[in-house]
Amino acid sequence: MAYLDLLAERGIDGAHPGGFALTRALLGREMIDSNTVVLDVGCGTGQTSSYIAKKYKCSVVAIDNNAKMLEKAQQRFQKDNLKIRLVRADAMCLPFWPNSFDIVLAESVTIFTNIIRTLREYFRVLKPGGTLIDVEMTAEMPLTVEEWKDVKSVYGIKQVPTQDEWTCMLKAAGFSNIQIFKGRMNPLELLFGNRLGEEFSAHFNLMKQYYRKLGYRVYRCN
Ligand SMILES: C[S@@+](CC[C@H](N)C(=O)[O-])C[C@H]1O[C@@H](n2cnc3c(N)ncnc32)[C@H](O)[C@@H]1O
């Protein structure tokens, strides 16, 4: 089963590098109040959207293109009694007017899409001066053709940009004030075991094998 389908089938929460702990830390740095409008792109099971709506009592719109993920997110929002607008949509073609959101959050989503197209969409739907927070896998150095085949076979993605390449694409999409926080895959998890179970062994083994080559970054920009 493809990696994203597996995440959806198993309903894995916090399916991004740094996990939910990073999400909380990143949001804690933002000025969010009840007037803030947030778009959670590729919301997965809805954990982050739910957290934002509960903690900040603000408007949250959550989108994903995977029916199973949307089902899990819907169940969560209903259980938590949250009025989060949940939309089935493609990040590369967002069904929102320009200047709609104060914050666009994407946690390990953009890399699964046509990156530049998606970044342009984030820019279009953000209000002037709005903030993009994007947590994405980033190559610490360019991969060889063979290495690249391994990565592609596990995640089905078309590229893993380096930090410089991400930065270029963000600029090309219109973003400025680009701040970058560097992260590495969790060494304890890699050392002590695959918390996700046997089905995720391809992902886990890849992370171990490419520990020095694949990291992640938080790209925060306006
Ligand atoms: C690695 S998961 C991360 C999910 C969630 N952001 C999290 O951190 O738990 C990637 C998510 O992006 C969604 N996704 C991938 N490509 C997408 C696209 N083109 N449009 C919308 N969602 C997409 C997947 O369905 C999946 O829910």
The ligand as a Gaussian input file, in Angstrom:
#p B3LYP/6-31G(d) Opt

LIG

0 1
 C        2.192000      12.858000       5.781000
 S        0.499000      13.201000       5.867000
 C        0.442000      14.514000       7.045000
 C       -0.945000      14.693000       7.623000
 C       -1.064000      15.798000       8.670000
 N       -0.668000      17.090000       8.136000
 C       -0.223000      15.435000       9.858000
 O        0.787000      16.086000      10.086000
 O       -0.583000      14.474000      10.559000
 C        0.206000      14.076000       4.345000
 C       -1.233000      14.504000       4.181000
 O       -1.341000      15.324000       3.022000
 C       -2.471000      14.903000       2.274000
 N       -2.222000      15.270000       0.882000
 C       -1.268000      14.792000       0.047000
 N       -1.345000      15.381000      -1.162000
 C       -2.371000      16.257000      -1.082000
 C       -2.946000      17.168000      -2.008000
 N       -2.489000      17.289000      -3.262000
 N       -3.988000      17.920000      -1.593000
 C       -4.471000      17.808000      -0.334000
 N       -3.968000      16.958000       0.584000
 C       -2.929000      16.193000       0.217000
 C       -2.542000      13.417000       2.500000
 O       -3.793000      12.879000       2.210000
 C       -2.186000      13.341000       3.982000
 O       -3.305000      13.505000       4.799000

